[in-house]
Amino acid sequence: MYDLPDLNKFVEVRPGLFRCTIIWRVMPGVEVPVATFLVRGDSLENGSDPAHDWLLIDSGAPAQVDTLLNAIDGLLTHEKDTLRYICITHAHVDHTGAAPALLEKYPGSRVVIHQEEKPFICDGVSHRTCPSDTWTFTLFKHFSHESYVKVPHDRTVTLRDDDKWEFEHVLKFVATTGHTPGSASYIHIPSRSIMVGDALMNIATNPMWSKVPCISGPMALSTCNWGDAMNSISKVLTLKDEVDTVFPAHDYSVDGIHIDKVHEFHKPSL
Ligand SMILES: [Zn+2]
């Protein structure tokens, strides 16, 4: 049923940008694809097979840790290859699972996270404590999966809304709050792609019955501020000069979404 070429392994979707999709069993009968991305930084040395710095965007669900670590090992094959940053789009359980294991495996690495998201990944605070502007979140937050990941404060790079964090002209931070208080996206500058986490999704309307991708906003049940989430989609659309492709974390397509399609889906009220 799942014929994605990047299933359980990293595949180069754009030059220097690699995606690995792992299927997450949310509950019996409900399976959702979760994508993580590896970004290749500049070469660390000359020669035909140089080592690189690498950055990871999101780190999968806890049940996916071994699969993700194996997939990373399959790509970071040079003995001097190293993971520098784990860039988290938001601290939900399906995006943070392997972060502690990766921090241990790569002692020089750090987690990049929005300041408003940090309590959920460093201090054990639950997203259920978030104030909400919707009845859906207020009602359904009690049934959501809790993340038990704990990351040490001194292993984080903490960013605020307007901070301009950029790695070697390769990856750039953009705050896209709403799904969670500190949701963020990351632009892969060379390929004009943006990884938006759950700010947008491209899975079936009903994942229990279908695998036909369909653009939607974030999942309402787990989105604490719907107004901010819609403004963040508008914000992504304002990046049209820098971005051609939008890659959601939950995506049944291989090639992401062209930003024009996002525009058709969401007419911004700017
Ligand atoms: Zn998610």
Boltz pocket constraint, residues with backbone or C-beta under 6 A from the ligand:
constraints:
  - pocket:
      binder: B
      contacts: [[A, 92], [A, 94], [A, 95], [A, 198], [A, 249], [A, 250]]
      max_distance: 6.0
